Amino acid sequence: MRMFQELYTGTLVMSRLNFGVITLIPKVVGATDIRQFRPITVINVIQRLFAKVCALRLAPVLERLTHPLQFAFLKGRLIHDDVIALHEIIHEVKSRHQKAVFLKLDFQKAYDRLDWRFLRLVLESRGFDDRMICWIMQFVMSGRTTININGEIGPYFTPSCGVRQGDPISPLLFNTAVDALAEILDRAKLAGHIMGVVGHLIPGGGISHLQYADDTLIMVQGSDLDIQNLKFLLLCFEAMSGLSINFDKSEVMVLGFDDIDRQRIADTFNCCLAEFPITYLGFPMQESRVLIKDLAPLGTRFWLDPWLLPVPLGIHFPALFAISASPASLIAENFRDGSWNLIFRRVFNVLETSEFQSLMGSLPASLSEDKDAATWLLLPSGEFSDRLPSGVEVSKRNGPGDGRCPLCGTPESCAHIMFSCSAAQFLWSFVREALGPAWQAQELGELLQAQANRTGGGRRLFWLLFAALSWTL
């Protein structure tokens, strides 16, 4: 608490506590290029406590200040809201035969490039007092960082820009910074410099953007003025914020224009011209309805899916998986011209040679031409059902759990669930007390035999209670 008091009064020397170690986390399986890794900073405990406390104080304020179309890292805002909103916008534009341009931006190393002076200006414009801004900028600017490569720690250095991924306060600060882009677009829309889409549904010129952290999708009607002004505004935002938009990797989707105009718009942005369906935040987006087949995976992966053995081949043959040239490749990509063609990054050692021989002995000589299909392994039919089998049957099909009752620890058969379990016996005791003489049943046949002679209201009451217990158990 004394250190928190010093932080509050401004006497704490934050640079003596603010240290971090950058560890590279692969973005994709089998990453080999430095651009395929994400730098995550592991911060020392004291600094993390300070940052977490500040983030907890900051979050409720930013929930009120942040633009309503920013859906990341804020309580009550969900990624699905962003996805559903975009799908409805695309469908509305297409069904009404309107013109629209959708620009999907790609920020290059977004967290690492944020300009500290710009961050301070944004915080000041949001009305934060000098003391809070001083605390935040101390967290951001006083840190020293080193890089962990293969277990070796390098020398510490002081960064000159950016916020650290792994710091509890960084997502909120980045949201605050990119919220300036939302403000720029809104003011440009109100001034008539750009025109949003679906203006007949949303007053004030329609909707011009959707954001999820650095995933930004901008939408305009697509006139020459819209395109020119939007490109100018994006270049201005780059110059102010320090963020860099990678236009080569950004995509533009155009609806309602002919092919010549579509290509002209893409060339103006220096972006790739893409077609629907696209992927946004991991979800498929297209003009028509999204069907179940659109959400299905594109194929079975050779190393990562359990298609041959109960576990993926990458787990069963770890030495081979570590040197595979395409760890995420599909089965069809490794089986060509009637034979298996697996590609590796180097020649085998003794262990890898042994694993390769074992792998080739396990692979089928040919593949079926039938399309892959998802099956529900917990039922013999392979079809999904909300009626789950007993624990014993689930265990037979390599399902989750050990096949034992979580209450009693004995094998969970159907008879155990309905009659032998302590919970079932407790409930049946009330039924026996309500229906007359004592009787005990250990399976369904004994129960039916005990109740065969019941007639009238007693019989109807028994079956009503039996149905209620069956649903409960």
C-alpha positions as CSV (number, residue, x, y, z in Angstrom):
1,M,0.0,0.0,0.0
2,R,2.9,2.3,0.6
3,M,4.0,2.0,-3.0
4,F,0.5,2.8,-4.2
5,Q,0.6,5.9,-2.0
6,E,3.9,6.9,-3.6
7,L,2.4,6.3,-7.0
8,Y,-0.5,8.5,-6.1
9,T,1.6,11.3,-4.8
10,G,4.0,11.1,-7.8
11,T,7.1,10.1,-5.7
12,L,7.5,6.5,-7.0
13,V,10.3,6.0,-9.5
14,M,8.5,3.8,-12.0
15,S,11.5,3.2,-14.1
16,R,13.1,1.1,-11.3
17,L,10.1,-1.3,-11.4
18,N,8.9,-1.4,-15.0
19,F,10.7,-4.3,-16.7
20,G,9.5,-6.8,-19.2
21,V,10.6,-9.8,-21.2
22,I,9.4,-10.2,-24.8
23,T,8.6,-13.8,-25.8
24,L,7.7,-14.7,-29.3
25,I,4.4,-16.6,-29.7
26,P,3.7,-18.1,-33.1
27,K,0.6,-16.8,-34.8
28,V,0.3,-19.9,-37.0
29,V,1.3,-23.6,-36.7
30,G,4.8,-24.2,-37.9
31,A,5.8,-20.5,-38.0
32,T,9.3,-20.0,-39.6
33,D,9.3,-16.3,-40.5
34,I,9.7,-13.5,-37.8
35,R,6.5,-11.9,-39.1
36,Q,4.6,-15.0,-38.2
37,F,5.3,-14.4,-34.5
38,R,3.5,-12.2,-32.0
39,P,5.7,-10.5,-29.3
40,I,4.1,-10.9,-25.9
41,T,5.7,-9.1,-23.0
42,V,5.9,-10.8,-19.6
43,I,5.9,-8.0,-17.0
44,N,7.3,-8.2,-13.5
45,V,4.7,-8.7,-10.8
46,I,4.8,-5.2,-9.1
47,Q,4.4,-3.4,-12.4
48,R,1.6,-5.7,-13.4
49,L,-0.3,-5.0,-10.2
50,F,-0.1,-1.2,-10.8
51,A,-1.2,-1.6,-14.4
52,K,-4.1,-3.9,-13.4
53,V,-5.4,-1.5,-10.8
54,C,-5.2,1.4,-13.2
55,A,-7.0,-0.7,-15.9
56,L,-9.8,-1.6,-13.5
57,R,-10.3,2.1,-12.7
58,L,-10.1,3.1,-16.3
59,A,-12.4,0.5,-17.8
60,P,-15.8,1.8,-16.5
61,V,-14.9,5.3,-17.8
62,L,-13.9,4.1,-21.2
63,E,-17.1,2.1,-21.5
64,R,-19.0,5.4,-21.6
65,L,-16.4,7.3,-23.7
66,T,-15.5,4.8,-26.4
67,H,-17.4,4.9,-29.7
68,P,-20.4,2.5,-29.7
69,L,-19.1,0.7,-32.8
70,Q,-15.9,-0.4,-31.0
71,F,-16.6,-3.9,-29.7
72,A,-13.3,-5.0,-28.1
73,F,-12.3,-5.3,-24.5
74,L,-15.3,-3.5,-23.1
75,K,-17.9,-5.0,-20.7
76,G,-21.2,-5.6,-22.4
77,R,-19.8,-5.5,-26.0
78,L,-19.4,-8.8,-27.8
79,I,-17.6,-9.8,-30.9
80,H,-20.8,-11.4,-32.2
81,D,-22.5,-8.0,-32.2
82,D,-19.8,-6.8,-34.6
83,V,-20.2,-9.8,-36.9
84,I,-24.0,-9.7,-36.9
85,A,-24.1,-6.0,-37.6
86,L,-21.8,-6.4,-40.7
87,H,-23.8,-9.3,-42.0
88,E,-27.0,-7.4,-41.8
89,I,-25.4,-4.3,-43.5
90,I,-24.1,-6.4,-46.4
91,H,-27.4,-8.2,-46.8
92,E,-29.3,-4.9,-46.8
93,V,-27.0,-3.3,-49.4
94,K,-27.3,-6.3,-51.6
95,S,-31.1,-6.8,-51.3
96,R,-31.8,-3.1,-52.1
97,H,-29.3,-3.0,-55.0
98,Q,-27.3,-0.2,-53.4
99,K,-23.7,0.8,-54.1
100,A,-21.2,0.3,-51.3
101,V,-17.4,0.0,-50.8
102,F,-16.2,-2.1,-47.9
103,L,-12.5,-1.4,-46.9
104,K,-11.0,-4.0,-44.6
105,L,-7.8,-2.4,-43.1
106,D,-4.7,-4.3,-42.0
107,F,-2.6,-2.4,-39.4
108,Q,1.0,-3.4,-39.4
109,K,2.4,-4.2,-35.9
110,A,-0.4,-2.0,-34.5
111,Y,0.5,-2.2,-30.8
112,D,4.2,-1.6,-31.5
113,R,3.9,1.5,-33.6
114,L,1.5,3.7,-31.5
115,D,3.0,7.2,-31.0
116,W,3.1,8.2,-27.3
117,R,2.5,11.9,-28.0
118,F,-0.6,11.0,-29.9
119,L,-1.8,8.8,-27.1
120,R,-1.3,11.7,-24.6
121,L,-3.3,14.1,-26.9
122,V,-6.2,11.6,-27.1
123,L,-6.3,11.2,-23.4
124,E,-6.3,14.9,-22.9
125,S,-9.1,15.4,-25.4
126,R,-11.2,12.8,-23.6
127,G,-11.0,14.9,-20.4
128,F,-8.7,12.8,-18.2
129,D,-7.0,14.9,-15.5
130,D,-3.3,15.5,-15.4
131,R,-2.7,13.0,-12.6
132,M,-4.3,10.1,-14.4
133,I,-2.5,10.9,-17.6
134,C,0.8,11.1,-15.7
135,W,0.2,7.6,-14.3
136,I,-0.7,6.1,-17.6
137,M,2.3,7.7,-19.5
138,Q,4.6,6.4,-16.7
139,F,3.4,2.9,-17.3
140,V,3.9,3.3,-21.0
141,M,7.1,5.3,-21.3
142,S,9.2,4.1,-18.3
143,G,9.5,0.5,-19.2
144,R,12.7,-1.3,-20.2
145,T,12.4,-4.5,-22.2
146,T,14.5,-7.5,-23.2
147,I,13.9,-10.3,-25.7
148,N,13.9,-14.0,-24.9
149,I,15.1,-16.1,-27.8
150,N,15.5,-19.9,-27.2
151,G,15.8,-19.3,-23.5
152,E,18.6,-16.7,-23.7
153,I,17.8,-13.2,-22.4
154,G,19.4,-10.3,-24.3
155,P,20.3,-6.8,-23.1
156,Y,17.6,-4.4,-21.9
157,F,16.5,-1.5,-24.1
158,T,14.1,1.4,-23.8
159,P,11.4,1.5,-26.6
160,S,10.4,4.8,-28.1
161,C,6.8,4.0,-29.1
162,G,4.0,1.5,-28.8
163,V,2.2,-0.3,-26.0
164,R,3.3,-3.7,-24.8
165,Q,1.2,-6.7,-25.6
166,G,0.7,-8.6,-22.3
167,D,0.3,-5.4,-20.2
168,P,-3.2,-5.3,-18.7
169,I,-3.7,-1.7,-19.6
170,S,-2.5,-1.9,-23.2
171,P,-5.8,-3.1,-24.8
172,L,-7.7,-0.1,-23.2
173,L,-5.1,2.4,-24.3
174,F,-5.0,1.1,-27.9
175,N,-8.8,1.2,-28.0
176,T,-8.6,4.8,-26.9
177,A,-6.1,5.7,-29.6
178,V,-7.9,4.0,-32.5
179,D,-11.1,5.6,-31.3
180,A,-9.7,8.8,-32.8
181,L,-10.1,7.2,-36.2
182,A,-13.8,6.6,-35.4
183,E,-14.2,10.2,-34.4
184,I,-12.5,11.4,-37.6
185,L,-14.8,9.3,-39.7
186,D,-17.9,10.5,-37.9
187,R,-17.0,14.2,-38.3
188,A,-16.2,13.6,-41.9
189,K,-19.6,12.0,-42.4
190,L,-21.4,14.8,-40.6
191,A,-19.6,17.4,-42.8
192,G,-20.5,15.5,-46.0
193,H,-17.0,14.5,-46.9
194,I,-17.9,10.8,-46.9
195,M,-21.3,9.1,-47.0
196,G,-22.0,6.0,-44.9
197,V,-24.1,3.0,-46.0
198,V,-27.7,2.1,-45.1
199,G,-28.5,5.7,-44.4
200,H,-32.2,4.8,-44.7
201,L,-31.9,2.7,-41.6
202,I,-29.5,4.7,-39.5
203,P,-30.0,8.5,-39.2
204,G,-27.1,10.9,-39.4
205,G,-25.7,9.6,-42.7
206,G,-25.6,5.9,-42.2
207,I,-22.8,3.8,-40.7
208,S,-19.2,4.3,-41.8
209,H,-17.2,1.8,-39.9
210,L,-17.0,-1.2,-37.5
211,Q,-14.1,-1.8,-35.2
212,Y,-12.8,-4.7,-33.0
213,A,-9.5,-3.4,-31.6
214,D,-7.3,-3.0,-34.6
215,D,-9.6,-4.9,-36.9
216,T,-11.3,-2.0,-38.7
217,L,-13.8,-2.2,-41.6
218,I,-14.8,1.1,-43.2
219,M,-18.0,1.4,-45.3
220,V,-18.8,4.2,-47.8
221,Q,-21.2,4.6,-50.7
222,G,-18.3,4.7,-53.1
223,S,-18.5,8.0,-55.0
224,D,-15.3,9.6,-56.3
225,L,-15.5,12.1,-53.5
226,D,-15.9,9.3,-50.9
227,I,-12.9,7.4,-52.1
228,Q,-10.6,10.4,-52.4
229,N,-11.5,11.9,-49.0
230,L,-11.4,8.5,-47.3
231,K,-7.9,7.8,-48.6
232,F,-6.8,11.3,-47.4
233,L,-8.2,10.8,-44.0
234,L,-6.5,7.5,-43.6
235,L,-3.1,9.0,-44.6
236,C,-3.7,11.8,-42.0
237,F,-4.5,9.3,-39.3
238,E,-1.3,7.4,-40.1
239,A,0.8,10.5,-39.8
240,M,-0.8,11.5,-36.5
241,S,-1.0,8.2,-34.7
242,G,2.2,6.5,-35.9
243,L,0.2,3.5,-36.9
244,S,0.9,2.1,-40.3
245,I,-1.8,0.8,-42.6
246,N,-0.6,-2.0,-44.8
247,F,-2.6,-1.3,-47.9
248,D,-1.0,-4.2,-49.8
249,K,-2.6,-6.6,-47.3
250,S,-5.8,-4.6,-46.9
251,E,-8.8,-5.7,-48.9
252,V,-11.6,-3.8,-50.6
253,M,-15.0,-5.3,-51.5
254,V,-17.3,-3.4,-53.9
255,L,-21.0,-3.9,-54.5
256,G,-23.2,-2.3,-57.1
257,F,-20.4,-1.2,-59.5
258,D,-19.2,-2.6,-62.8
259,D,-15.9,-4.3,-63.2
260,I,-14.0,-1.3,-64.4
261,D,-15.2,0.9,-61.5
262,R,-14.4,-1.8,-59.0
263,Q,-10.9,-2.1,-60.2
264,R,-10.5,1.6,-60.3
265,I,-11.6,1.9,-56.6
266,A,-9.1,-0.8,-55.6
267,D,-6.3,0.9,-57.5
268,T,-7.1,4.2,-55.7
269,F,-6.7,2.5,-52.3
270,N,-3.7,0.5,-53.5
271,C,-5.5,-2.5,-52.1
272,C,-6.4,-6.0,-53.3
273,L,-9.8,-6.3,-54.9
274,A,-11.6,-9.1,-53.0
275,E,-14.9,-10.9,-53.5
276,F,-17.5,-12.0,-51.1
277,P,-17.5,-14.3,-49.2
278,I,-14.7,-13.0,-47.0
279,T,-13.6,-13.8,-43.4
280,Y,-14.1,-11.1,-40.8
281,L,-13.1,-11.8,-37.2
282,G,-13.0,-15.5,-38.1
283,F,-16.5,-15.6,-39.4
284,P,-17.6,-16.0,-43.1
285,M,-19.3,-12.9,-44.6
286,Q,-21.3,-12.9,-47.8
287,E,-24.3,-11.2,-49.4
288,S,-26.7,-14.1,-49.0
289,R,-27.5,-16.2,-45.9
290,V,-24.7,-17.9,-44.1
291,L,-25.4,-21.6,-44.1
292,I,-24.1,-24.4,-41.9
293,K,-21.8,-25.6,-44.7
294,D,-20.2,-22.1,-44.8
295,L,-19.1,-22.5,-41.2
296,A,-17.7,-26.0,-41.7
297,P,-13.9,-26.4,-42.1
298,L,-12.5,-26.5,-45.6
299,G,-11.0,-30.0,-45.1
300,T,-9.3,-32.4,-42.8
301,R,-5.8,-31.5,-41.8
302,F,-3.2,-34.2,-42.1
303,W,-1.2,-33.5,-38.9
304,L,-3.8,-31.6,-36.7
305,D,-7.0,-33.6,-37.0
306,P,-7.6,-37.2,-35.6
307,W,-8.5,-38.7,-38.9
308,L,-6.4,-41.9,-38.8
309,L,-5.7,-42.5,-35.1
310,P,-7.6,-41.5,-31.9
311,V,-5.2,-38.6,-31.6
312,P,-3.8,-36.3,-34.3
313,L,-0.7,-37.5,-36.2
314,G,1.2,-34.5,-35.0
315,I,0.9,-35.8,-31.4
316,H,1.6,-39.4,-32.2
317,F,4.6,-38.5,-34.4
318,P,6.0,-35.4,-32.7
319,A,9.5,-35.5,-34.2
320,L,8.1,-35.6,-37.8
321,F,5.5,-32.9,-37.0
322,A,8.3,-30.6,-35.7
323,I,10.1,-30.6,-39.1
324,S,7.0,-30.7,-41.4
325,A,7.2,-28.0,-44.1
326,S,3.4,-27.6,-44.0
327,P,2.0,-28.4,-40.5
328,A,-1.5,-27.2,-41.3
329,S,-1.8,-28.8,-44.7
330,L,-4.8,-30.9,-45.6
331,I,-4.9,-34.6,-46.3
332,A,-5.6,-34.0,-50.0
333,E,-2.5,-31.8,-50.3
334,N,-0.3,-34.6,-49.1
335,F,-1.8,-37.3,-51.3
336,R,-1.2,-36.7,-55.0
337,D,-1.1,-39.0,-58.1
338,G,-2.0,-42.0,-56.0
339,S,0.8,-41.8,-53.4
340,W,1.7,-39.9,-50.3
341,N,4.1,-36.9,-50.8
342,L,5.0,-35.5,-47.4
343,I,7.5,-32.6,-47.4
344,F,9.9,-31.9,-44.6
345,R,12.3,-29.0,-43.9
346,R,15.4,-31.2,-43.6
347,V,16.7,-34.7,-43.8
348,F,15.9,-37.2,-41.1
349,N,17.9,-38.2,-38.1
350,V,17.7,-41.7,-36.6
351,L,14.6,-41.1,-34.5
352,E,12.8,-39.3,-37.3
353,T,13.6,-42.1,-39.8
354,S,12.0,-44.6,-37.4
355,E,8.9,-42.5,-37.0
356,F,8.7,-41.9,-40.7
357,Q,8.7,-45.7,-41.4
358,S,6.1,-46.2,-38.7
359,L,3.9,-43.4,-40.2
360,M,4.2,-44.7,-43.8
361,G,3.2,-48.2,-42.5
362,S,0.1,-46.7,-40.9
363,L,-1.2,-44.6,-43.9
364,P,-3.8,-46.2,-46.2
365,A,-2.6,-47.1,-49.7
366,S,-5.5,-45.1,-51.2
367,L,-8.1,-42.5,-50.3
368,S,-11.8,-42.5,-50.7
369,E,-13.2,-39.9,-53.2
370,D,-16.2,-39.2,-50.9
371,K,-16.3,-35.8,-49.4
372,D,-15.4,-35.4,-45.7
373,A,-18.3,-35.2,-43.3
374,A,-18.7,-34.5,-39.6
375,T,-19.9,-37.4,-37.4
376,W,-21.2,-37.5,-33.8
377,L,-18.9,-40.1,-32.3
378,L,-21.1,-40.6,-29.2
379,L,-23.8,-42.4,-31.0
380,P,-23.5,-45.4,-33.4
381,S,-25.5,-43.6,-36.1
382,G,-23.0,-40.8,-36.3
383,E,-25.7,-38.2,-36.2
384,F,-25.9,-35.5,-33.5
385,S,-28.5,-35.9,-30.8
386,D,-29.2,-33.9,-27.6
387,R,-30.0,-37.3,-25.9
388,L,-26.6,-38.1,-24.4
389,P,-25.8,-41.8,-23.7
390,S,-24.7,-43.1,-20.3
391,G,-21.1,-42.7,-19.2
392,V,-20.2,-46.3,-19.9
393,E,-21.4,-45.9,-23.6
394,V,-19.6,-42.6,-23.9
395,S,-16.4,-44.2,-22.7
396,K,-16.7,-47.0,-25.2
397,R,-16.7,-44.4,-28.0
398,N,-13.6,-42.6,-26.6
399,G,-15.8,-39.7,-25.4
400,P,-15.0,-37.3,-22.5
401,G,-14.9,-38.7,-18.9
402,D,-13.9,-42.1,-17.4
403,G,-17.4,-43.6,-17.6
404,R,-18.1,-43.3,-13.9
405,C,-20.9,-41.6,-12.1
406,P,-19.7,-38.2,-10.8
407,L,-21.8,-38.7,-7.6
408,C,-21.1,-42.4,-6.7
409,G,-17.9,-43.2,-8.6
410,T,-19.4,-46.5,-9.9
411,P,-19.8,-47.3,-13.6
412,E,-22.6,-45.1,-15.0
413,S,-24.9,-47.5,-16.9
414,C,-28.6,-46.6,-17.7
415,A,-29.8,-48.8,-14.8
416,H,-27.4,-47.0,-12.5
417,I,-28.7,-43.5,-13.6
418,M,-32.4,-44.5,-13.2
419,F,-32.3,-46.8,-10.1
420,S,-28.9,-47.5,-8.4
421,C,-27.4,-44.0,-8.0
422,S,-27.8,-42.4,-4.6
423,A,-29.6,-39.4,-6.2
424,A,-32.1,-41.8,-7.9
425,Q,-32.7,-43.8,-4.8
426,F,-33.5,-40.6,-2.9
427,L,-36.0,-39.5,-5.4
428,W,-37.6,-43.0,-5.8
429,S,-38.1,-43.1,-2.0
430,F,-40.6,-40.2,-2.3
431,V,-42.5,-42.1,-5.1
432,R,-42.7,-45.3,-3.0
433,E,-44.0,-43.3,-0.1
434,A,-46.7,-41.6,-2.2
435,L,-47.8,-44.7,-4.1
436,G,-48.2,-47.2,-1.3
437,P,-46.4,-50.3,-0.2
438,A,-42.7,-50.5,-0.2
439,W,-41.0,-51.9,-3.3
440,Q,-37.5,-51.8,-4.7
441,A,-36.5,-52.0,-8.4
442,Q,-33.0,-52.3,-9.8
443,E,-33.9,-52.1,-13.5
444,L,-36.8,-51.1,-15.8
445,G,-38.2,-54.6,-16.0
446,E,-38.6,-55.0,-12.2
447,L,-40.2,-51.6,-12.1
448,L,-42.8,-52.4,-14.7
449,Q,-43.6,-55.8,-13.0
450,A,-44.1,-54.1,-9.7
451,Q,-46.6,-51.6,-11.2
452,A,-48.4,-54.0,-13.6
453,N,-51.4,-54.4,-11.3
454,R,-52.0,-50.7,-10.7
455,T,-55.2,-49.3,-12.2
456,G,-57.1,-46.0,-12.4
457,G,-55.7,-42.9,-10.8
458,G,-52.8,-44.7,-9.1
459,R,-51.5,-45.9,-12.5
460,R,-51.8,-42.5,-14.1
461,L,-50.0,-40.9,-11.1
462,F,-47.2,-43.4,-11.3
463,W,-46.5,-42.8,-15.0
464,L,-46.6,-39.0,-14.4
465,L,-44.1,-39.3,-11.6
466,F,-42.0,-41.8,-13.7
467,A,-41.8,-39.2,-16.6
468,A,-40.9,-36.4,-14.2
469,L,-38.1,-38.5,-12.6
470,S,-36.8,-39.6,-16.0
471,W,-36.5,-36.0,-17.1
472,T,-34.8,-35.0,-13.8
473,L,-32.3,-37.8,-13.8
